[in-house]
């Protein structure tokens, strides 16, 4: 009963906590500036959340970066200048699609390499398993099995009588 009450209370209060999250309200001179800002906020990664864009993150650092992007858009800087400034300050990690370079090669190709290595290991394991021969029975083993079967048959006959 208590679990249901807690669940109901949580379901009622969860939307309230979401509404209390910090939201930025910026005034733009034109709809084009607002569109540029939104595009940049979606293309840039939150450095705290790592899997969210600046636009979707409620982290304090993301709010600071959104404010910084807003100020640069208001100052008339181009998208390239804004992105270059943030990359120079925070590195390629701030970009959702970092450029392919030697220091980001593992980021781009690492998952493919991991899948290839896993497939090779699986193939090797399966192949090794197939090539492992079953141990052959010797005549002595066959004699032991025949004796055991004879004993089992004798026991069953004894029980049947």
C-alpha positions as CSV (number, residue, x, y, z in Angstrom):
1,X,0.0,0.0,0.0
2,X,2.8,2.4,0.9
3,X,4.6,1.7,-2.4
4,X,1.5,2.7,-4.4
5,X,1.2,5.9,-2.4
6,X,4.8,6.8,-3.0
7,X,4.5,5.9,-6.7
8,X,1.4,8.1,-7.1
9,X,3.1,11.0,-5.2
10,X,6.2,10.7,-7.4
11,X,4.0,10.7,-10.6
12,X,2.3,13.8,-9.4
13,X,5.5,15.7,-8.4
14,X,7.8,14.6,-11.2
15,X,6.4,17.1,-13.8
16,X,6.7,19.9,-11.2
17,X,10.4,19.2,-10.7
18,X,10.9,19.2,-14.5
19,X,9.1,22.6,-14.7
20,X,11.4,24.0,-12.0
21,X,14.5,23.2,-14.0
22,X,16.4,26.3,-15.1
23,X,15.4,27.6,-18.5
24,X,17.1,30.3,-20.4
25,X,15.0,33.1,-21.8
26,X,17.0,35.1,-24.4
27,X,15.7,38.0,-26.5
28,X,16.9,38.1,-30.1
29,X,17.0,40.9,-32.5
30,X,15.7,38.7,-35.4
31,X,14.3,35.3,-36.0
32,X,17.4,34.4,-37.9
33,X,19.6,35.0,-34.9
34,X,17.3,32.8,-32.8
35,X,17.4,30.1,-35.4
36,X,21.3,30.3,-35.5
37,X,21.4,30.1,-31.7
38,X,19.1,27.1,-31.6
39,X,21.1,25.4,-34.3
40,X,24.4,25.9,-32.5
41,X,22.8,24.8,-29.1
42,X,21.8,21.5,-30.8
43,X,25.1,21.0,-32.5
44,X,27.2,21.5,-29.3
45,X,27.5,18.9,-26.6
46,X,27.1,19.5,-22.9
47,X,30.4,18.8,-21.3
48,X,28.8,17.6,-18.1
49,X,26.1,15.4,-19.5
50,X,28.1,14.1,-22.4
51,X,25.1,12.6,-24.2
52,X,23.0,15.8,-24.4
53,X,23.2,18.9,-26.5
54,X,23.5,22.3,-24.9
55,X,19.8,22.9,-25.7
56,X,18.7,19.7,-23.9
57,X,20.8,19.9,-20.8
58,X,19.9,21.4,-17.5
59,X,23.5,21.4,-16.2
60,X,24.9,24.6,-14.9
61,X,27.8,24.5,-17.2
62,X,25.5,24.0,-20.2
63,X,23.6,27.1,-19.1
64,X,26.8,29.1,-19.0
65,X,27.8,27.8,-22.5
66,X,24.3,28.7,-23.8
67,X,24.7,32.2,-22.4
68,X,28.1,32.5,-24.0
69,X,26.8,31.3,-27.4
70,X,23.9,33.8,-27.1
71,X,26.3,36.7,-26.4
72,X,28.5,35.7,-29.4
73,X,25.4,35.5,-31.6
74,X,24.3,38.9,-30.4
75,X,27.8,40.3,-31.0
76,X,27.4,39.2,-34.7
77,X,30.0,36.4,-34.7
78,X,29.6,33.8,-37.4
79,X,28.8,30.1,-36.5
80,X,32.3,29.1,-37.5
81,X,33.8,31.7,-35.2
82,X,31.6,30.6,-32.3
83,X,32.4,26.9,-32.9
84,X,36.1,27.6,-33.3
85,X,36.2,29.6,-30.0
86,X,34.5,26.8,-28.1
87,X,36.7,24.1,-29.7
88,X,39.8,26.1,-28.8
89,X,38.6,26.5,-25.3
90,X,37.1,23.0,-24.6
91,X,38.5,20.8,-27.4
92,X,36.7,18.7,-30.0
93,X,34.7,17.0,-27.4
94,X,32.3,19.9,-27.3
95,X,31.2,19.0,-30.9
96,X,28.6,16.2,-31.5
97,X,30.4,15.5,-34.8
98,X,34.1,16.1,-34.2
99,X,36.3,16.2,-37.3
100,X,38.3,13.1,-38.2
101,X,41.8,13.7,-37.0
102,X,44.5,11.6,-35.5
103,X,43.4,12.5,-31.9
104,X,39.7,11.7,-32.7
105,X,40.3,8.6,-34.8
106,X,39.6,6.2,-31.9
107,X,36.3,8.1,-31.3
108,X,35.3,7.6,-34.9
109,X,36.6,4.1,-35.7
110,X,36.8,2.6,-32.2
111,X,33.4,1.1,-32.2
112,X,34.0,-0.5,-35.6
113,X,37.4,-1.9,-34.5
114,X,35.8,-3.3,-31.3
115,X,33.1,-5.1,-33.4
116,X,35.7,-6.5,-35.7
117,X,37.8,-7.8,-32.9
118,X,34.8,-9.3,-31.2
119,X,33.8,-11.0,-34.4
120,X,37.3,-12.4,-34.9
121,X,37.4,-13.7,-31.4
122,X,34.0,-15.3,-31.8
123,X,35.1,-16.9,-35.1
124,X,38.3,-18.2,-33.5
125,X,36.4,-19.6,-30.5
126,X,33.9,-21.4,-32.8
127,X,36.6,-22.7,-35.1
128,X,38.7,-23.9,-32.2
129,X,35.7,-25.6,-30.7
130,X,35.0,-27.5,-33.9
131,X,38.6,-28.6,-34.4
132,X,38.9,-30.1,-30.9
133,X,38.4,-33.8,-31.5
134,X,36.4,-35.9,-29.1
135,X,38.5,-38.2,-27.1
136,X,38.5,-41.7,-28.6
137,X,37.4,-44.7,-26.5
138,X,40.0,-47.3,-26.0
139,X,39.2,-51.0,-25.8
140,X,39.5,-50.8,-22.0
141,X,36.9,-48.0,-22.0
142,X,34.5,-50.0,-24.2
143,X,34.9,-53.0,-21.9
144,X,34.1,-50.8,-18.8
145,X,30.9,-49.5,-20.6
146,X,29.9,-53.0,-21.6
147,X,30.4,-54.2,-18.0
148,X,28.4,-51.3,-16.6
149,X,25.5,-52.0,-19.1
150,X,25.5,-55.7,-18.1
151,X,25.3,-54.8,-14.5
152,X,22.4,-52.4,-15.1
153,X,20.5,-55.0,-17.2
154,X,21.1,-57.5,-14.4
155,X,19.7,-55.2,-11.8
156,X,16.6,-54.5,-13.9
157,X,16.0,-58.2,-14.3
158,X,16.4,-58.8,-10.6
159,X,13.9,-56.0,-9.8
160,X,11.5,-57.4,-12.4
161,X,11.4,-60.9,-10.8
